[in-house]
Amino acid sequence: MIKNVSVIGAGTMGNGIAHVFAQHQFTVTLIDISEQQLQKAISTIAKNLDRQITKELISEEQKAVILQHIQTETNIGKGVATAQLVVEAATENESIKLQLFKQADEAAPPDCILASNTSSISITKIASVTSRPQQVIGMHFMNPVPVMKLVEVINGYATSNFVTGTIVELSKQLGKTPALANDYPGFVANRILMPMINEAIYTLHESVAGVEAIDTIMKLGMAHPMGPLQLADFIGLDVCLSILQILHKGFGNPKYAPCPLLVNMVASQKLGIKTGEGFYTYLAGSKDLVVSDKFRK
Ligand code: NAD
């Protein structure tokens, strides 16, 4: 039975994944190269637990226990040494992930399962740099992890049925609903979502409509909880760009080419919520959605 989980990467997704495992009594080691990111992640988890207390979903005592279940580490070798499952949620960059899986494979116990939360990078390719490709799988959580019910479970070419079954059961144990996909660019979720976000950005770029109109049309017209431009800010524009580049390269089809406006925004570090500005501006403490100056007529 899996009890010890190591989560690599303490950004947007890593803190949520650590939170959910700890809330379900797993012992979690949260690993990042940046000590500052680790501290930020722990304070984000504490804030999100406070929100759960306000909603009367958990008690103060449970919050303390959950936080005690999470330790932090900057050394990956030490961080995975006793793991039964590693969930990698580091930056969406192929060379970073290949390097991390090599390191995790060398340091983790032989029966440990190595999962990636990647949005689009090939699980089969990641598995190929390890000595245990049958134990490598995609475990794709959705953002925000404590709230969203889906885990897209992605089978690499070599993933064993036993490992798939273990991750499916584990996802259910976390209160999530697993859905299976095979390993092709973007899997299912992002193969469908990213072309929609890219088209919304093209629609803005070609001045068909403004930020608010595009998001309002998609929210009210299609009953989406968030418009595609707000969702892109939420995901991170750098993450959206990386996924589109992988779809574009993987299928060789120009329909996935990232909109030049997205490319420019990422080049100027307007990455959405995480940098305070994307299609909207995120003012400290404000809950109002304010369109970025750049897109105001
Ligand atoms: P992020 O940029 O918020 O965080 C990435 C973290 O990885 C950072 O804290 C960084 O310091 C850390 N990191 C980078 N290199 C590292 C290394 N060598 N060792 C340890 N830590 C390292 O990114 P994110 O949005 O949390 O995305 C993480 C993964 O989750 C990506 O694969 C992404 O595709 C996937 N994902 C993202 C979303 C989303 O909505 N943002 C949704 C589902 C899946």
Residues whose N, C-alpha, C, O or C-beta is under 5 A from the ligand:
A	BS01	NAD	I8 G9 A10 G11 T12 M13 G14 I31 D32 I33 S34 Q37 A89 A90 T91 E92 N117 T118 S119 F141 M142 N143 F234 I235 G236 V239
